Amino acid sequence: AMCRALKPTSRRILIDMGASLDFHSGNQPIMFLLNQFEKFGFHFDHIYAFEITGAEPQHVYDTIPQKYMSSYHWINVGVNDQDGHKLNPLHSILKQFDPDDLIVVKLDIDTPQIELPLAMQLLKDPVYHELVDQFYFEHHVALKELLPYWGGAAKKQTVKESIDLFLALREKGIPAHFWP
């Protein structure tokens, strides 16, 4: 359905909240996602990559494949969950685009007290229901198998609450997927 909604003037946007390029396995999940979209003919015009962990610009741009250099916007600060804040990408970036654009949002900042309010903004604001075409979210929940990796980030939310959130997002028209 995405390809039928795009027009020649449609832009293709990825908002990556939690854009660490130093992934523990060496394989970059975000690069896998970009490659998957490219297999279907979707090349991103704008990639907004927010990451709070400091990184040397040379390392960042050495890590990014050449084909993304013209579209990659590295923003080396954390996101803010306050509605209307300039570092809330949903407010400051997402609302600058149109329903005709392809918009993919990825949220994985390992900070539930910021992640969950951002996910709830997507759920509650009808403007986002019209804009977001795909939402990838690593919802940190209290799951025994992942506690060694997530530690304190996963204390409050349950698996059921996570499934309910993803279902509610889908019911609002936002295809929501668990992020690796």
Steps between C-alpha positions, in 0.01 A plus 500: 500500500791738564615503140149583373474803728830656396506774240793624292537785751484274808799506730633195682597566861649292779505639853741288702482567874785304656735499204803334655733373230697283744273198522614210718497237223674711237195487273308825488123431523423843354710421192308174461173696515621753242609217271161329537317815392743543209418148377147627441614821332480734799813715530490746788541871424541592866635293789483687830722310743477601867754348740585630848828308533781721383674396180779644294358629171778323309395166651134564418565587139754219457228259617226631269505352148575753226150468352347658814737795535272751327194400703649428843449761772699406814355670809725411793259591780224317680136538410247672723153363566336836569240588240611812316867471601745553213681175589178301479534363145129428480428869544801670341558270202207269438238774488697671220404224257178396326280190489625448142853444631635163612590537867669230706565556871736287709509540879764324709668732748514259796326754723139394568408826674557679166417219256155422633374862496620531138319180405189628678518826301490293182200315636303803622562767235289446184750705297754220544247235395495662155876551476677190632519211253711264714600509868778284644527501879716311747256514787697416812284269708553273800583183306724258686699400192592860417562638850875423481521723192251768595569516873316778679347628178240223507341511843157653459330386180369148442491296181119529500521879523743497209272285285206725590700810397600351164141390437366846587751664263396264222133571567580870446656418164867497601668171407703438817778242521733380773856620442792259550 
